[in-house]
Amino acid sequence: MELQELATSLARQTGVQVSRESVRAVLKKDVSYSRPMGRLDPTPADLASASLARAALEYRARRGEIILLYEDETILWRFALPRVG
């Protein structure tokens, strides 16, 4: 996704207008591009449980009960929310 798309999406979701340059500055400052060194091997039961929990959260978000943010979206929300209001 391009920076302008992120800025537009953020504006639609929060009502806060941010520039493409602001999004780039936040991402450049707060996003690390290093890959994890370890390996996770969750059990099938853990995977199934997490999948059900995520599906329940996504359902609640579709109904408007909660705002569900994925990890990469939280950086932009932390940038925008203090400026709302």
Biopython code that builds the backbone (N, CA, C, O; Angstrom):
import numpy as np
from Bio.PDB.StructureBuilder import StructureBuilder

atoms = [
    (1, "MET", "N", (0.847, -1.175, 0.000)),
    (1, "MET", "CA", (0.000, 0.000, 0.000)),
    (1, "MET", "C", (0.893, 1.239, 0.000)),
    (1, "MET", "O", (1.891, 1.297, 0.718)),
    (2, "GLU", "N", (0.530, 2.202, -0.794)),
    (2, "GLU", "CA", (1.326, 3.417, -0.892)),
    (2, "GLU", "C", (0.992, 4.395, 0.228)),
    (2, "GLU", "O", (-0.045, 4.284, 0.882)),
    (3, "LEU", "N", (1.878, 5.339, 0.432)),
    (3, "LEU", "CA", (1.711, 6.290, 1.528)),
    (3, "LEU", "C", (0.424, 7.106, 1.399)),
    (3, "LEU", "O", (-0.260, 7.341, 2.395)),
    (4, "GLN", "N", (0.093, 7.535, 0.191)),
    (4, "GLN", "CA", (-1.122, 8.327, 0.016)),
    (4, "GLN", "C", (-2.356, 7.497, 0.342)),
    (4, "GLN", "O", (-3.322, 8.012, 0.905)),
    (5, "GLU", "N", (-2.327, 6.203, -0.013)),
    (5, "GLU", "CA", (-3.442, 5.320, 0.322)),
    (5, "GLU", "C", (-3.592, 5.187, 1.829)),
    (5, "GLU", "O", (-4.710, 5.181, 2.344)),
    (6, "LEU", "N", (-2.476, 5.081, 2.539)),
    (6, "LEU", "CA", (-2.519, 5.008, 3.999)),
    (6, "LEU", "C", (-3.087, 6.292, 4.593)),
    (6, "LEU", "O", (-3.902, 6.247, 5.515)),
    (7, "ALA", "N", (-2.662, 7.422, 4.073)),
    (7, "ALA", "CA", (-3.168, 8.705, 4.569)),
    (7, "ALA", "C", (-4.667, 8.827, 4.314)),
    (7, "ALA", "O", (-5.408, 9.299, 5.177)),
    (8, "THR", "N", (-5.115, 8.406, 3.136)),
    (8, "THR", "CA", (-6.534, 8.460, 2.793)),
    (8, "THR", "C", (-7.344, 7.530, 3.681)),
    (8, "THR", "O", (-8.416, 7.898, 4.163)),
    (9, "SER", "N", (-6.831, 6.326, 3.896)),
    (9, "SER", "CA", (-7.516, 5.350, 4.746)),
    (9, "SER", "C", (-7.618, 5.864, 6.178)),
    (9, "SER", "O", (-8.662, 5.725, 6.815)),
    (10, "LEU", "N", (-6.562, 6.446, 6.676)),
    (10, "LEU", "CA", (-6.567, 7.007, 8.024)),
    (10, "LEU", "C", (-7.593, 8.129, 8.135)),
    (10, "LEU", "O", (-8.306, 8.225, 9.134)),
    (11, "ALA", "N", (-7.669, 8.975, 7.116)),
    (11, "ALA", "CA", (-8.634, 10.078, 7.123)),
    (11, "ALA", "C", (-10.063, 9.545, 7.117)),
    (11, "ALA", "O", (-10.929, 10.077, 7.812)),
    (12, "ARG", "N", (-10.314, 8.494, 6.334)),
    (12, "ARG", "CA", (-11.650, 7.911, 6.282)),
    (12, "ARG", "C", (-12.042, 7.307, 7.620)),
    (12, "ARG", "O", (-13.185, 7.447, 8.053)),
    (13, "GLN", "N", (-11.106, 6.639, 8.277)),
    (13, "GLN", "CA", (-11.406, 5.935, 9.516)),
    (13, "GLN", "C", (-11.473, 6.855, 10.727)),
    (13, "GLN", "O", (-12.222, 6.584, 11.666)),
    (14, "THR", "N", (-10.703, 7.936, 10.720)),
    (14, "THR", "CA", (-10.617, 8.787, 11.910)),
    (14, "THR", "C", (-11.181, 10.182, 11.717)),
    (14, "THR", "O", (-11.500, 10.869, 12.688)),
    (15, "GLY", "N", (-11.305, 10.604, 10.457)),
    (15, "GLY", "CA", (-11.715, 11.971, 10.192)),
    (15, "GLY", "C", (-10.573, 12.960, 10.291)),
    (15, "GLY", "O", (-10.786, 14.166, 10.173)),
    (16, "VAL", "N", (-9.360, 12.465, 10.507)),
    (16, "VAL", "CA", (-8.175, 13.319, 10.632)),
    (16, "VAL", "C", (-7.415, 13.293, 9.317)),
    (16, "VAL", "O", (-7.028, 12.226, 8.840)),
    (17, "GLN", "N", (-7.203, 14.452, 8.735)),
    (17, "GLN", "CA", (-6.449, 14.556, 7.494)),
    (17, "GLN", "C", (-4.959, 14.628, 7.820)),
    (17, "GLN", "O", (-4.531, 15.470, 8.609)),
    (18, "VAL", "N", (-4.182, 13.750, 7.217)),
    (18, "VAL", "CA", (-2.723, 13.799, 7.357)),
    (18, "VAL", "C", (-2.111, 13.760, 5.975)),
    (18, "VAL", "O", (-2.685, 13.201, 5.041)),
    (19, "SER", "N", (-0.962, 14.348, 5.860)),
    (19, "SER", "CA", (-0.296, 14.372, 4.563)),
    (19, "SER", "C", (0.487, 13.077, 4.346)),
    (19, "SER", "O", (0.783, 12.331, 5.279)),
    (20, "ARG", "N", (0.801, 12.848, 3.095)),
    (20, "ARG", "CA", (1.618, 11.697, 2.713)),
    (20, "ARG", "C", (2.974, 11.773, 3.428)),
    (20, "ARG", "O", (3.512, 10.754, 3.863)),
    (21, "GLU", "N", (3.513, 12.979, 3.544)),
    (21, "GLU", "CA", (4.813, 13.174, 4.186)),
    (21, "GLU", "C", (4.750, 12.857, 5.685)),
    (21, "GLU", "O", (5.701, 12.317, 6.250)),
    (22, "SER", "N", (3.627, 13.196, 6.322)),
    (22, "SER", "CA", (3.466, 12.878, 7.742)),
    (22, "SER", "C", (3.440, 11.375, 7.967)),
    (22, "SER", "O", (4.053, 10.871, 8.908)),
    (23, "VAL", "N", (2.727, 10.661, 7.102)),
    (23, "VAL", "CA", (2.674, 9.204, 7.203)),
    (23, "VAL", "C", (4.071, 8.625, 7.017)),
    (23, "VAL", "O", (4.484, 7.738, 7.764)),
    (24, "ARG", "N", (4.795, 9.124, 6.024)),
    (24, "ARG", "CA", (6.145, 8.632, 5.759)),
    (24, "ARG", "C", (7.062, 8.878, 6.954)),
    (24, "ARG", "O", (7.854, 8.008, 7.317)),
    (25, "ALA", "N", (6.960, 10.051, 7.565)),
    (25, "ALA", "CA", (7.815, 10.381, 8.709)),
    (25, "ALA", "C", (7.541, 9.450, 9.885)),
    (25, "ALA", "O", (8.471, 8.992, 10.548)),
    (26, "VAL", "N", (6.264, 9.171, 10.144)),
    (26, "VAL", "CA", (5.913, 8.281, 11.258)),
    (26, "VAL", "C", (6.418, 6.869, 10.974)),
    (26, "VAL", "O", (7.003, 6.227, 11.846)),
    (27, "LEU", "N", (6.190, 6.393, 9.760)),
    (27, "LEU", "CA", (6.627, 5.039, 9.430)),
    (27, "LEU", "C", (8.146, 4.925, 9.458)),
    (27, "LEU", "O", (8.686, 3.927, 9.936)),
    (28, "LYS", "N", (8.824, 5.927, 8.955)),
    (28, "LYS", "CA", (10.288, 5.905, 8.934)),
    (28, "LYS", "C", (10.859, 5.875, 10.347)),
    (28, "LYS", "O", (11.862, 5.211, 10.608)),
    (29, "LYS", "N", (10.208, 6.601, 11.255)),
    (29, "LYS", "CA", (10.686, 6.692, 12.634)),
    (29, "LYS", "C", (10.354, 5.438, 13.446)),
    (29, "LYS", "O", (11.181, 4.974, 14.230)),
    (30, "ASP", "N", (9.149, 4.888, 13.264)),
    (30, "ASP", "CA", (8.646, 3.858, 14.165)),
    (30, "ASP", "C", (8.636, 2.432, 13.615)),
    (30, "ASP", "O", (8.335, 1.500, 14.360)),
    (31, "VAL", "N", (8.950, 2.238, 12.354)),
    (31, "VAL", "CA", (8.864, 0.899, 11.779)),
    (31, "VAL", "C", (10.256, 0.320, 11.593)),
    (31, "VAL", "O", (11.133, 0.949, 11.000)),
    (32, "SER", "N", (10.441, -0.867, 12.100)),
    (32, "SER", "CA", (11.702, -1.577, 11.936)),
    (32, "SER", "C", (11.535, -2.623, 10.846)),
    (32, "SER", "O", (10.516, -3.311, 10.791)),
    (33, "TYR", "N", (12.515, -2.743, 9.994)),
    (33, "TYR", "CA", (12.438, -3.684, 8.891)),
    (33, "TYR", "C", (13.259, -4.948, 9.125)),
    (33, "TYR", "O", (13.472, -5.724, 8.193)),
    (34, "SER", "N", (13.718, -5.164, 10.341)),
    (34, "SER", "CA", (14.500, -6.360, 10.620)),
    (34, "SER", "C", (13.575, -7.564, 10.795)),
    (34, "SER", "O", (12.456, -7.439, 11.292)),
    (35, "ARG", "N", (14.056, -8.710, 10.384)),
    (35, "ARG", "CA", (13.272, -9.938, 10.501)),
    (35, "ARG", "C", (13.595, -10.611, 11.829)),
    (35, "ARG", "O", (14.727, -10.531, 12.305)),
    (36, "PRO", "N", (12.606, -11.276, 12.431)),
    (36, "PRO", "CA", (12.873, -11.988, 13.682)),
    (36, "PRO", "C", (13.869, -13.128, 13.451)),
    (36, "PRO", "O", (13.877, -13.762, 12.395)),
    (37, "MET", "N", (14.690, -13.367, 14.441)),
    (37, "MET", "CA", (15.721, -14.399, 14.310)),
    (37, "MET", "C", (15.217, -15.779, 14.717)),
    (37, "MET", "O", (15.679, -16.790, 14.188)),
    (38, "GLY", "N", (14.281, -15.827, 15.644)),
    (38, "GLY", "CA", (13.793, -17.113, 16.123)),
    (38, "GLY", "C", (12.699, -17.686, 15.235)),
    (38, "GLY", "O", (12.305, -17.079, 14.239)),
    (39, "ARG", "N", (12.225, -18.844, 15.604)),
    (39, "ARG", "CA", (11.149, -19.480, 14.848)),
    (39, "ARG", "C", (10.061, -19.890, 15.838)),
    (39, "ARG", "O", (10.342, -20.487, 16.877)),
    (40, "LEU", "N", (8.824, -19.563, 15.500)),
    (40, "LEU", "CA", (7.695, -19.952, 16.329)),
    (40, "LEU", "C", (7.079, -21.230, 15.776)),
    (40, "LEU", "O", (6.838, -21.346, 14.575)),
    (41, "ASP", "N", (6.834, -22.165, 16.645)),
    (41, "ASP", "CA", (6.189, -23.408, 16.247)),
    (41, "ASP", "C", (5.005, -23.675, 17.171)),
    (41, "ASP", "O", (5.087, -24.533, 18.050)),
    (42, "PRO", "N", (3.900, -22.945, 16.977)),
    (42, "PRO", "CA", (2.741, -23.172, 17.840)),
    (42, "PRO", "C", (2.098, -24.523, 17.547)),
    (42, "PRO", "O", (2.180, -25.044, 16.435)),
    (43, "THR", "N", (1.466, -25.065, 18.557)),
    (43, "THR", "CA", (0.765, -26.335, 18.374)),
    (43, "THR", "C", (-0.497, -26.100, 17.551)),
    (43, "THR", "O", (-1.004, -24.979, 17.517)),
    (44, "PRO", "N", (-1.011, -27.125, 16.893)),
    (44, "PRO", "CA", (-2.259, -26.965, 16.138)),
    (44, "PRO", "C", (-3.417, -26.471, 17.014)),
    (44, "PRO", "O", (-4.258, -25.703, 16.546)),
    (45, "ALA", "N", (-3.466, -26.899, 18.263)),
    (45, "ALA", "CA", (-4.528, -26.452, 19.172)),
    (45, "ALA", "C", (-4.406, -24.950, 19.439)),
    (45, "ALA", "O", (-5.412, -24.241, 19.471)),
    (46, "ASP", "N", (-3.176, -24.464, 19.631)),
    (46, "ASP", "CA", (-2.962, -23.033, 19.840)),
    (46, "ASP", "C", (-3.358, -22.227, 18.608)),
    (46, "ASP", "O", (-3.956, -21.158, 18.728)),
    (47, "LEU", "N", (-3.022, -22.741, 17.420)),
    (47, "LEU", "CA", (-3.398, -22.066, 16.180)),
    (47, "LEU", "C", (-4.913, -21.993, 16.032)),
    (47, "LEU", "O", (-5.451, -20.952, 15.655)),
    (48, "ALA", "N", (-5.599, -23.086, 16.325)),
    (48, "ALA", "CA", (-7.057, -23.124, 16.211)),
    (48, "ALA", "C", (-7.703, -22.159, 17.206)),
    (48, "ALA", "O", (-8.645, -21.442, 16.865)),
    (49, "SER", "N", (-7.198, -22.147, 18.420)),
    (49, "SER", "CA", (-7.736, -21.256, 19.443)),
    (49, "SER", "C", (-7.543, -19.796, 19.059)),
    (49, "SER", "O", (-8.462, -18.989, 19.200)),
    (50, "ALA", "N", (-6.361, -19.454, 18.577)),
    (50, "ALA", "CA", (-6.081, -18.073, 18.169)),
    (50, "ALA", "C", (-6.941, -17.681, 16.967)),
    (50, "ALA", "O", (-7.407, -16.546, 16.875)),
    (51, "SER", "N", (-7.145, -18.613, 16.063)),
    (51, "SER", "CA", (-7.975, -18.332, 14.894)),
    (51, "SER", "C", (-9.413, -18.033, 15.296)),
    (51, "SER", "O", (-10.032, -17.116, 14.755)),
    (52, "LEU", "N", (-9.944, -18.796, 16.234)),
    (52, "LEU", "CA", (-11.308, -18.544, 16.717)),
    (52, "LEU", "C", (-11.405, -17.205, 17.450)),
    (52, "LEU", "O", (-12.377, -16.468, 17.284)),
    (53, "ALA", "N", (-10.405, -16.902, 18.251)),
    (53, "ALA", "CA", (-10.402, -15.634, 18.984)),
    (53, "ALA", "C", (-10.350, -14.455, 18.015)),
    (53, "ALA", "O", (-11.050, -13.460, 18.198)),
    (54, "ARG", "N", (-9.518, -14.576, 16.988)),
    (54, "ARG", "CA", (-9.429, -13.510, 15.986)),
    (54, "ARG", "C", (-10.739, -13.356, 15.224)),
    (54, "ARG", "O", (-11.181, -12.234, 14.972)),
    (55, "ALA", "N", (-11.360, -14.464, 14.857)),
    (55, "ALA", "CA", (-12.635, -14.413, 14.150)),
    (55, "ALA", "C", (-13.702, -13.722, 15.004)),
    (55, "ALA", "O", (-14.520, -12.963, 14.487)),
    (56, "ALA", "N", (-13.688, -13.987, 16.301)),
    (56, "ALA", "CA", (-14.654, -13.346, 17.202)),
    (56, "ALA", "C", (-14.421, -11.840, 17.257)),
    (56, "ALA", "O", (-15.376, -11.064, 17.252)),
    (57, "LEU", "N", (-13.162, -11.423, 17.310)),
    (57, "LEU", "CA", (-12.846, -9.988, 17.316)),
    (57, "LEU", "C", (-13.250, -9.331, 15.998)),
    (57, "LEU", "O", (-13.799, -8.229, 15.995)),
    (58, "GLU", "N", (-12.981, -10.004, 14.880)),
    (58, "GLU", "CA", (-13.352, -9.450, 13.575)),
    (58, "GLU", "C", (-14.876, -9.319, 13.460)),
    (58, "GLU", "O", (-15.369, -8.352, 12.879)),
    (59, "TYR", "N", (-15.611, -10.271, 14.001)),
    (59, "TYR", "CA", (-17.073, -10.214, 13.991)),
    (59, "TYR", "C", (-17.569, -9.004, 14.781)),
    (59, "TYR", "O", (-18.442, -8.266, 14.323)),
    (60, "ARG", "N", (-17.001, -8.811, 15.974)),
    (60, "ARG", "CA", (-17.393, -7.663, 16.802)),
    (60, "ARG", "C", (-17.049, -6.343, 16.109)),
    (60, "ARG", "O", (-17.792, -5.367, 16.218)),
    (61, "ALA", "N", (-15.916, -6.318, 15.396)),
    (61, "ALA", "CA", (-15.526, -5.103, 14.677)),
    (61, "ALA", "C", (-16.494, -4.826, 13.524)),
    (61, "ALA", "O", (-16.853, -3.672, 13.289)),
    (62, "ARG", "N", (-16.918, -5.857, 12.808)),
    (62, "ARG", "CA", (-17.882, -5.667, 11.717)),
    (62, "ARG", "C", (-19.209, -5.138, 12.237)),
    (62, "ARG", "O", (-19.885, -4.375, 11.547)),
    (63, "ARG", "N", (-19.587, -5.532, 13.442)),
    (63, "ARG", "CA", (-20.841, -5.059, 14.044)),
    (63, "ARG", "C", (-20.703, -3.657, 14.629)),
    (63, "ARG", "O", (-21.698, -3.061, 15.042)),
    (64, "GLY", "N", (-19.502, -3.130, 14.670)),
    (64, "GLY", "CA", (-19.266, -1.783, 15.178)),
    (64, "GLY", "C", (-19.099, -1.719, 16.682)),
    (64, "GLY", "O", (-19.122, -0.630, 17.255)),
    (65, "GLU", "N", (-18.931, -2.854, 17.333)),
    (65, "GLU", "CA", (-18.785, -2.872, 18.784)),
    (65, "GLU", "C", (-17.390, -2.437, 19.234)),
    (65, "GLU", "O", (-17.225, -1.829, 20.292)),
    (66, "ILE", "N", (-16.400, -2.757, 18.420)),
    (66, "ILE", "CA", (-15.012, -2.426, 18.754)),
    (66, "ILE", "C", (-14.310, -1.934, 17.502)),
    (66, "ILE", "O", (-14.800, -2.122, 16.389)),
    (67, "ILE", "N", (-13.164, -1.306, 17.688)),
    (67, "ILE", "CA", (-12.279, -0.958, 16.579)),
    (67, "ILE", "C", (-11.116, -1.942, 16.657)),
    (67, "ILE", "O", (-10.385, -1.979, 17.646)),
    (68, "LEU", "N", (-10.960, -2.719, 15.626)),
    (68, "LEU", "CA", (-9.908, -3.732, 15.586)),
    (68, "LEU", "C", (-8.767, -3.222, 14.728)),
    (68, "LEU", "O", (-8.948, -2.958, 13.539)),
    (69, "LEU", "N", (-7.595, -3.082, 15.326)),
    (69, "LEU", "CA", (-6.422, -2.619, 14.615)),
    (69, "LEU", "C", (-5.395, -3.733, 14.543)),
    (69, "LEU", "O", (-5.109, -4.396, 15.540)),
    (70, "TYR", "N", (-4.856, -3.926, 13.382)),
    (70, "TYR", "CA", (-3.745, -4.860, 13.239)),
    (70, "TYR", "C", (-2.466, -4.116, 13.595)),
    (70, "TYR", "O", (-2.448, -2.885, 13.627)),
    (71, "GLU", "N", (-1.410, -4.852, 13.860)),
    (71, "GLU", "CA", (-0.185, -4.256, 14.382)),
    (71, "GLU", "C", (0.329, -3.103, 13.525)),
    (71, "GLU", "O", (0.738, -2.075, 14.064)),
    (72, "ASP", "N", (0.317, -3.253, 12.214)),
    (72, "ASP", "CA", (0.844, -2.197, 11.361)),
    (72, "ASP", "C", (-0.035, -0.953, 11.348)),
    (72, "ASP", "O", (0.439, 0.121, 10.978)),
    (73, "GLU", "N", (-1.294, -1.065, 11.738)),
    (73, "GLU", "CA", (-2.191, 0.084, 11.770)),
    (73, "GLU", "C", (-2.060, 0.893, 13.059)),
    (73, "GLU", "O", (-2.418, 2.070, 13.080)),
    (74, "THR", "N", (-1.564, 0.297, 14.113)),
    (74, "THR", "CA", (-1.511, 0.993, 15.399)),
    (74, "THR", "C", (-0.548, 2.169, 15.381)),
    (74, "THR", "O", (-0.752, 3.137, 16.113)),
    (75, "ILE", "N", (0.482, 2.109, 14.573)),
    (75, "ILE", "CA", (1.442, 3.217, 14.491)),
    (75, "ILE", "C", (0.727, 4.467, 13.996)),
    (75, "ILE", "O", (0.898, 5.547, 14.562)),
    (76, "LEU", "N", (-0.066, 4.327, 12.952)),
    (76, "LEU", "CA", (-0.782, 5.476, 12.406)),
    (76, "LEU", "C", (-1.824, 5.990, 13.384)),
    (76, "LEU", "O", (-2.008, 7.201, 13.504)),
    (77, "TRP", "N", (-2.513, 5.093, 14.086)),
    (77, "TRP", "CA", (-3.528, 5.527, 15.053)),
    (77, "TRP", "C", (-2.885, 6.273, 16.209)),
    (77, "TRP", "O", (-3.432, 7.270, 16.680)),
    (78, "ARG", "N", (-1.738, 5.808, 16.673)),
    (78, "ARG", "CA", (-1.063, 6.527, 17.757)),
    (78, "ARG", "C", (-0.670, 7.922, 17.310)),
    (78, "ARG", "O", (-0.639, 8.850, 18.118)),
    (79, "PHE", "N", (-0.370, 8.073, 16.038)),
    (79, "PHE", "CA", (0.000, 9.371, 15.498)),
    (79, "PHE", "C", (-1.222, 10.286, 15.395)),
    (79, "PHE", "O", (-1.114, 11.482, 15.664)),
    (80, "ALA", "N", (-2.367, 9.753, 15.015)),
    (80, "ALA", "CA", (-3.547, 10.579, 14.712)),
    (80, "ALA", "C", (-4.418, 10.863, 15.931)),
    (80, "ALA", "O", (-4.929, 11.976, 16.054)),
    (81, "LEU", "N", (-4.606, 9.925, 16.819)),
    (81, "LEU", "CA", (-5.593, 10.094, 17.887)),
    (81, "LEU", "C", (-5.326, 11.265, 18.822)),
    (81, "LEU", "O", (-6.284, 11.930, 19.216)),
    (82, "PRO", "N", (-4.092, 11.559, 19.202)),
    (82, "PRO", "CA", (-3.904, 12.712, 20.100)),
    (82, "PRO", "C", (-4.336, 14.031, 19.468)),
    (82, "PRO", "O", (-4.573, 15.004, 20.183)),
    (83, "ARG", "N", (-4.443, 14.082, 18.142)),
    (83, "ARG", "CA", (-4.801, 15.311, 17.455)),
    (83, "ARG", "C", (-6.299, 15.436, 17.215)),
    (83, "ARG", "O", (-6.764, 16.477, 16.750)),
    (84, "VAL", "N", (-7.061, 14.389, 17.527)),
    (84, "VAL", "CA", (-8.503, 14.431, 17.333)),
    (84, "VAL", "C", (-9.134, 15.213, 18.475)),
    (84, "VAL", "O", (-8.709, 15.101, 19.625)),
    (85, "GLY", "N", (-10.147, 16.002, 18.152)),
    (85, "GLY", "CA", (-10.901, 16.638, 19.212)),
    (85, "GLY", "C", (-10.648, 18.075, 19.291)),
    (85, "GLY", "O", (-11.216, 18.757, 20.144)),
]
sb = StructureBuilder()
sb.init_structure("model")
sb.init_model(0)
sb.init_chain("A")
sb.init_seg("    ")
for serial, (resi, resn, name, xyz) in enumerate(atoms, 1):
    if name == "N":
        sb.init_residue(resn, " ", resi, " ")
    sb.init_atom(name, np.array(xyz, "f"), 0.0, 1.0, " ", f" {name:<3s}", serial, name[0])
structure = sb.get_structure()
